[in-house]
Amino acid sequence: MKLKKETREELIRSIKRYADEELEVEIGDLKAGLLLDYCLEEIGPSVYNEAIKDAQAYFLGKVEDLEGSCYEPELGYWPKRDR
């Protein structure tokens, strides 16, 4: 997974802060970057796959209801005029 440079830098800062505040361990940019790379490679695909499944389920639900939400009655001119 390729991240934009700015995003990667923000994530590294966040990891360093987390380590400092929650684990009471100071780590540098290199270690934080290595941890980020590990998470992206090891955990990222599982998160990505779940997100794809969620999106697929959402869109399949919308497609199943397509007729109900996008249906327009046909040949409606004369019934309206005959009222």
C-alpha positions as CSV (number, residue, x, y, z in Angstrom):
1,M,0.0,0.0,0.0
2,K,1.5,3.3,-1.1
3,L,0.7,6.4,1.0
4,K,1.1,10.0,0.1
5,K,4.2,11.5,1.7
6,E,2.2,13.9,3.9
7,T,0.0,11.1,5.1
8,R,3.0,8.9,5.9
9,E,4.6,11.7,7.9
10,E,1.4,12.3,9.9
11,L,1.0,8.6,10.7
12,I,4.6,8.4,11.8
13,R,4.0,11.4,14.2
14,S,0.9,9.7,15.5
15,I,2.7,6.4,16.1
16,K,5.5,8.2,18.0
17,R,3.0,10.1,20.1
18,Y,1.1,6.8,20.8
19,A,4.3,5.1,21.9
20,D,5.2,8.0,24.1
21,E,1.8,8.6,25.8
22,E,0.4,5.1,25.9
23,L,3.5,2.9,26.1
24,E,5.8,5.4,27.8
25,V,8.5,4.6,25.2
26,E,10.1,7.1,23.0
27,I,10.8,6.0,19.5
28,G,12.3,7.8,16.5
29,D,11.1,8.3,13.0
30,L,12.9,5.1,11.8
31,K,11.2,2.8,14.3
32,A,7.9,4.4,13.8
33,G,8.2,4.1,10.0
34,L,9.1,0.4,10.3
35,L,6.1,-0.2,12.6
36,L,3.9,1.6,10.1
37,D,5.3,-0.5,7.2
38,Y,4.6,-3.6,9.2
39,C,1.0,-2.6,9.9
40,L,0.4,-1.7,6.3
41,E,1.8,-5.0,5.1
42,E,0.4,-7.3,7.7
43,I,-2.8,-5.7,8.9
44,G,-3.7,-3.5,6.0
45,P,-4.9,-6.2,3.6
46,S,-7.4,-7.5,6.2
47,V,-8.8,-4.1,6.9
48,Y,-9.0,-3.4,3.1
49,N,-10.8,-6.7,2.4
50,E,-13.4,-6.0,5.1
51,A,-13.9,-2.5,3.7
52,I,-14.5,-3.9,0.3
53,K,-16.9,-6.5,1.7
54,D,-18.8,-3.7,3.4
55,A,-18.9,-1.6,0.3
56,Q,-20.0,-4.5,-1.8
57,A,-22.9,-5.4,0.6
58,Y,-24.0,-1.7,0.6
59,F,-24.1,-1.5,-3.2
60,L,-25.7,-4.9,-3.6
61,G,-28.4,-3.7,-1.3
62,K,-28.9,-0.6,-3.3
63,V,-29.0,-2.6,-6.6
64,E,-31.5,-5.0,-5.1
65,D,-33.8,-2.1,-4.4
66,L,-33.2,-0.4,-7.7
67,E,-36.6,-1.2,-9.1
68,G,-38.4,0.1,-6.0
69,S,-36.4,3.3,-5.8
70,C,-36.1,4.1,-9.5
71,Y,-39.3,2.7,-11.0
72,E,-41.6,5.1,-12.9
73,P,-45.0,3.8,-13.9
74,E,-45.5,3.5,-17.7
75,L,-48.2,4.8,-19.9
76,G,-49.5,7.2,-17.3
77,Y,-50.6,10.1,-19.6
78,W,-54.2,8.9,-20.3
79,P,-55.1,7.7,-16.8
80,K,-54.2,11.2,-15.5
81,R,-56.3,12.9,-18.2
82,D,-59.3,10.6,-17.6
83,R,-59.6,11.6,-14.0
